[in-house]
Amino acid sequence: MLDVTPERLACLLETAPVGAVACLTMLSETVRHEAARTVAEHLCRGLGEVDRDQLALPL
């Protein structure tokens, strides 16, 4: 099960590519869209990381 908490999301946002985070405020819609996609991909990768101490049990 994914452990999505405000603390986890905050940590991931703090480690997101700085250039992409800064570009979220740009005037160009295209640049903002690409920046949002980059940050979203970073979040997805971070949330998809498996905790090695957690047992994977079949459902």
PAKE-927104 format. One record per residue (C-alpha): x negated, y, z negated; residue in three letters. Coordinates in steps of 0.02 Angstrom, whole numbers, padded with zeros to 5 digits, always signed. Layout:
XYZALA ...
//
This chain:
+00000+00000+00000MET -00063+00174+00040LEU -00103+00281-00109ASP -00052+00453-00046VAL -00065+00579-00186THR -00088+00767-00184PRO -00263+00741-00253GLU -00309+00620-00112ARG -00241+00736+00022LEU -00332+00885-00056ALA -00495+00788-00054CYS -00470+00741+00128LEU -00429+00920+00176LEU -00586+00980+00088GLU -00690+00860+00193THR -00604+00898+00358ALA -00711+00978+00494PRO -00730+01161+00446VAL -00718+01222+00626GLY -00551+01134+00650ALA -00480+01202+00487VAL -00534+01379+00535ALA -00456+01361+00708CYS -00286+01326+00631LEU -00267+01515+00615THR -00318+01561+00793MET -00200+01657+00907LEU -00212+01531+01049SER -00078+01398+01037GLU -00189+01275+01130THR -00333+01300+01008VAL -00216+01283+00858ARG -00142+01123+00930HIS -00314+01045+00957GLU -00369+01097+00783ALA -00212+01024+00705ALA -00241+00861+00798ARG -00422+00853+00738THR -00372+00883+00557VAL -00229+00756+00572ALA -00348+00625+00642GLU -00466+00656+00496HIS -00322+00633+00373LEU -00264+00474+00458CYS -00438+00400+00455ARG -00458+00445+00272GLY -00289+00374+00223LEU -00325+00216+00322GLY -00482+00177+00223GLU -00465+00016+00126VAL -00505+00015-00058ASP -00627-00131-00071ARG -00576-00160-00253ASP -00393-00185-00201GLN -00342-00362-00155LEU -00250-00381+00009ALA -00101-00491-00031LEU +00015-00562+00101PRO +00193-00496+00102LEU 
//
